[in-house]
């Protein structure tokens, strides 16, 4: 703002006088900013959701691949997105489950598998996974997103602030 001259006035810290060109330029820049703010905010949140979903897919167990394929992000309204996993066993893979006994004789597939491996037959086996609050694939993906927040959001923020570039160049 070339024509602006800060002056001290009684009752105010700094008073800035704008000439007509500066005022119109400032007003048009503010209009652009006001229009672009919700658009860029939505794009930033989408980028964060995509990054989180991709991180969770990379960390998901891949014995069948179904769990990793079921991870996706969905829009929940204005600037709200959720990262979900549609596989029915996703919660058990994420948080684990308590150790429990499975009776071999009730499960023909398990009985046949144990015989094929030459394992001694016990009436039951103990299965389970340690319970974890932070999770195995979604939790670390969220942590990674937060750690890389600035890197993910920075390009969108720069585009948003570009609405003021015409004022800076004067």
C-alpha positions in Angstrom: 0.0 0.0 0.0 2.1 2.8 -1.4 -0.3 5.7 -0.6 -0.9 4.7 3.0 0.6 6.8 5.7 0.3 5.7 9.3 -0.5 8.7 11.6 -0.9 9.1 15.3 -4.3 10.4 16.4 -5.6 11.1 19.8 -7.5 8.0 21.1 -6.1 5.4 18.7 -2.8 3.6 18.5 -2.3 3.9 14.7 -4.5 5.4 12.1 -4.0 4.4 8.4 -5.3 6.5 5.6 -5.9 4.7 2.3 -6.3 6.3 -1.0 -9.1 5.1 -3.3 -6.9 2.7 -5.2 -5.6 1.0 -2.1 -9.0 0.8 -0.6 -10.4 -0.9 -3.7 -7.5 -3.3 -3.9 -7.9 -4.2 -0.2 -11.6 -4.7 -0.6 -11.2 -6.9 -3.7 -8.5 -9.0 -1.9 -10.8 -9.4 1.2 -13.6 -10.6 -1.1 -11.4 -13.1 -2.7 -10.2 -14.3 0.7 -13.8 -14.6 1.9 -14.8 -16.6 -1.1 -11.7 -18.9 -1.0 -11.6 -19.5 2.7 -14.4 -22.2 2.9 -13.2 -23.8 -0.4 -9.6 -24.1 0.8 -10.6 -25.2 4.3 -12.7 -28.0 2.7 -9.7 -29.0 0.5 -7.4 -29.0 3.5 -9.6 -31.3 5.5 -10.1 -33.6 2.5 -6.3 -33.8 2.1 -5.9 -34.7 5.8 -8.6 -37.4 5.4 -7.0 -38.9 2.3 -3.6 -38.9 4.0 -5.0 -40.6 7.1 -6.8 -43.2 5.0 -3.7 -44.0 2.9 -1.6 -44.3 6.0 -4.1 -46.7 7.6 -4.2 -48.8 4.4 -0.5 -49.1 4.4 -0.5 -50.2 8.1 -3.4 -52.7 7.9 -2.7 -56.4 8.1 -2.7 -57.9 4.5 -3.3 -61.6 5.0 -6.4 -61.4 2.7 -6.2 -57.7 1.7 -9.9 -57.2 2.5 -9.3 -55.0 5.5 -6.9 -52.6 3.6 -9.3 -52.4 0.7 -12.2 -51.5 3.0 -10.5 -48.5 4.5 -11.7 -45.2 3.0 -12.7 -41.7 4.0 -16.3 -40.3 3.7 -17.7 -36.9 4.0 -19.8 -36.3 7.0 -21.0 -32.8 6.1 -19.4 -29.4 5.9 -15.6 -29.8 6.6 -16.2 -33.1 8.5 -14.7 -36.3 7.2 -14.4 -39.8 8.8 -11.9 -42.5 8.0 -13.7 -45.9 8.2 -13.0 -49.5 7.7 -16.0 -51.6 6.5 -14.5 -55.1 7.1 -16.5 -56.8 9.9 -13.3 -57.7 11.8 -11.7 -54.2 11.6 -12.3 -53.3 15.2 -10.8 -56.6 16.4 -7.7 -56.0 14.3 -7.4 -52.4 15.4 -7.9 -52.8 19.2 -7.2 -56.6 19.6 -9.4 -58.9 21.6 -9.0 -60.8 24.9 -7.4 -64.2 25.0 -10.0 -66.9 24.9 -10.3 -70.6 24.4 -11.4 -72.1 21.1 -12.6 -75.7 21.3 -10.9 -77.6 18.5 -13.5 -80.4 18.2 -16.2 -77.8 17.4 -14.2 -76.4 14.5 -13.6 -79.0 11.7 -11.4 -76.7 9.7 -9.2 -76.0 12.7 -9.1 -79.7 13.6 -8.0 -80.6 10.1 -5.4 -77.9 10.0 -3.9 -79.0 13.3 -3.7 -82.6 12.1 -2.0 -81.5 8.8 0.7 -79.7 10.9 1.2 -82.8 13.1 0.2 -80.8 16.2 -0.8 -82.8 19.3 -4.5 -82.6 19.9 -5.6 -80.6 22.9 -9.3 -80.1 23.6 -8.9 -76.4 23.1 -6.3 -73.8 22.0 -5.9 -70.2 23.3 -6.1 -67.4 20.8 -6.2 -63.7 21.2 -4.4 -60.4 20.7 -3.2 -57.9 23.2 -5.8 -55.1 23.7 -4.5 -51.7 22.7 -6.1 -48.3 23.1 -4.1 -46.6 20.3 -4.8 -49.3 17.7 -2.6 -51.1 15.2 -3.3 -49.3 11.9 -5.8 -46.4 12.3 -4.2 -44.9 15.5 -0.7 -44.7 14.0 -2.2 -43.3 10.8 -3.8 -40.5 12.8 -0.6 -39.8 14.6 1.3 -39.6 11.4 -1.3 -37.2 10.0 -0.8 -34.9 13.0 2.9 -35.1 12.8 2.8 -34.1 9.1 0.0 -31.6 9.5 2.0 -28.6 8.3 3.3 -30.3 5.2 -0.1 -31.5 4.2 -1.9 -28.2 4.7 0.8 -25.8 3.6 0.1 -25.8 -0.2 -3.6 -25.0 0.4 -2.7 -22.3 2.9 -0.3 -20.7 0.4 -3.1 -20.7 -2.3 -5.4 -19.1 0.2 -3.0 -16.4 1.1 -2.4 -15.8 -2.6 -5.5 -13.6 -2.7 -3.4 -11.0 -1.0 -0.5 -11.2 -3.5 -1.8 -8.3 -5.5 -1.5 -6.1 -2.5 2.1 -7.2 -1.6 3.4 -6.5 -5.1 2.5 -2.8 -4.9 
